[in-house]
Protein backbone atom coordinates (compact mmCIF):
# COMPACT_ATOMS: atom_id res chain seq x y z
CA UNK A 1 0.00 0.00 0.00
CA UNK A 2 2.78 2.46 0.87
CA UNK A 3 4.51 1.88 -2.46
CA UNK A 4 1.30 2.51 -4.37
CA UNK A 5 0.63 5.67 -2.39
CA UNK A 6 4.16 6.86 -3.08
CA UNK A 7 3.78 6.36 -6.82
CA UNK A 8 0.39 8.09 -6.94
CA UNK A 9 1.17 11.02 -4.66
CA UNK A 10 4.83 11.84 -5.41
CA UNK A 11 3.86 14.02 -8.37
CA UNK A 12 1.13 15.76 -6.37
CA UNK A 13 3.28 17.40 -3.72
CA UNK A 14 5.16 20.69 -3.99
CA UNK A 15 8.45 19.35 -2.66
CA UNK A 16 10.41 17.26 -5.11
CA UNK A 17 11.47 13.90 -3.78
CA UNK A 18 13.61 11.08 -5.12
CA UNK A 19 10.86 8.52 -5.74
CA UNK A 20 13.26 5.58 -5.92
CA UNK A 21 14.63 6.50 -2.50
CA UNK A 22 11.09 6.82 -1.13
CA UNK A 23 10.19 3.41 -2.57
CA UNK A 24 13.22 1.89 -0.88
CA UNK A 25 12.36 3.54 2.43
CA UNK A 26 8.76 2.37 2.51
CA UNK A 27 9.74 -1.15 1.47
CA UNK A 28 12.35 -1.40 4.22
CA UNK A 29 9.89 0.10 6.71
CA UNK A 30 7.41 -2.66 5.89
CA UNK A 31 10.11 -5.35 6.20
CA UNK A 32 10.62 -4.57 9.88
CA UNK A 33 6.89 -4.62 10.49
CA UNK A 34 6.64 -8.06 8.92
CA UNK A 35 8.41 -9.31 12.05
CA UNK A 36 7.37 -6.80 14.72
CA UNK A 37 3.83 -6.15 13.51
CA UNK A 38 2.43 -2.83 12.42
CA UNK A 39 1.52 -0.69 15.40
CA UNK A 40 -0.61 2.28 14.28
CA UNK A 41 0.81 5.71 15.10
CA UNK A 42 -2.04 6.58 17.45
CA UNK A 43 -1.32 3.41 19.45
CA UNK A 44 2.39 4.19 19.66
CA UNK A 45 1.71 7.58 21.23
CA UNK A 46 -1.11 6.33 23.40
CA UNK A 47 0.88 3.46 24.85
CA UNK A 48 4.12 5.44 24.95
CA UNK A 49 6.10 2.66 23.26
CA UNK A 50 7.99 4.56 20.57
CA UNK A 51 11.44 3.74 21.99
CA UNK A 52 10.68 0.01 22.32
CA UNK A 53 9.14 -0.04 18.82
CA UNK A 54 12.29 1.53 17.39
CA UNK A 55 14.53 -1.01 19.14
CA UNK A 56 12.36 -3.97 18.09
CA UNK A 57 12.27 -2.86 14.45
CA UNK A 58 16.02 -2.22 14.36
CA UNK A 59 16.67 -5.68 15.81
CA UNK A 60 14.31 -7.26 13.26
CA UNK A 61 16.04 -5.51 10.38
CA UNK A 62 19.49 -6.53 11.59
CA UNK A 63 18.26 -10.12 11.61
CA UNK A 64 16.88 -9.81 8.07
CA UNK A 65 19.89 -7.95 6.73
CA UNK A 66 22.51 -10.34 8.12
CA UNK A 67 22.03 -12.52 5.06
CA UNK A 68 22.91 -9.64 2.71
CA UNK A 69 26.32 -8.41 1.62
CA UNK A 70 27.59 -5.87 4.16
CA UNK A 71 27.34 -2.89 1.79
CA UNK A 72 23.69 -3.61 0.99
CA UNK A 73 22.81 -4.18 4.63
CA UNK A 74 24.46 -0.88 5.56
CA UNK A 75 22.62 1.03 2.81
CA UNK A 76 19.27 -0.41 3.84
CA UNK A 77 19.81 0.29 7.53
CA UNK A 78 20.85 3.83 6.67
CA UNK A 79 17.64 4.35 4.69
CA UNK A 80 15.56 2.97 7.55
CA UNK A 81 17.33 5.26 10.03
CA UNK A 82 16.78 8.23 7.71
CA UNK A 83 13.06 7.53 7.57
CA UNK A 84 12.93 7.17 11.34
CA UNK A 85 14.69 10.54 11.84
CA UNK A 86 12.16 12.35 9.56
CA UNK A 87 14.61 15.08 8.46
CA UNK A 88 14.95 14.72 4.68
CA UNK A 89 12.14 15.43 2.18
CA UNK A 90 12.03 11.72 1.29
CA UNK A 91 11.80 10.67 4.95
CA UNK A 92 9.08 13.23 5.68
CA UNK A 93 7.09 12.12 2.63
CA UNK A 94 7.51 8.44 3.55
CA UNK A 95 6.34 9.11 7.10
CA UNK A 96 3.36 11.09 5.82
CA UNK A 97 2.42 8.17 3.57
CA UNK A 98 2.62 5.84 6.54
CA UNK A 99 0.18 8.09 8.46
CA UNK A 100 -2.19 8.26 5.48
CA UNK A 101 -2.16 4.47 5.27
CA UNK A 102 -3.23 4.20 8.93
CA UNK A 103 -6.37 6.19 8.18
CA UNK A 104 -7.04 4.18 5.03
CA UNK A 105 -6.68 0.88 6.89
CA UNK A 106 -8.97 2.15 9.64
CA UNK A 107 -11.63 3.11 7.10
CA UNK A 108 -11.34 -0.23 5.32
Secondary structure as UniProt FT lines:
FT   HELIX           2..9
FT   HELIX           10..12
FT   HELIX           19..36
FT   HELIX           41..46
FT   TURN            47..48
FT   HELIX           50..65
FT   TURN            66..67
FT   HELIX           70..85
FT   HELIX           89..107
//
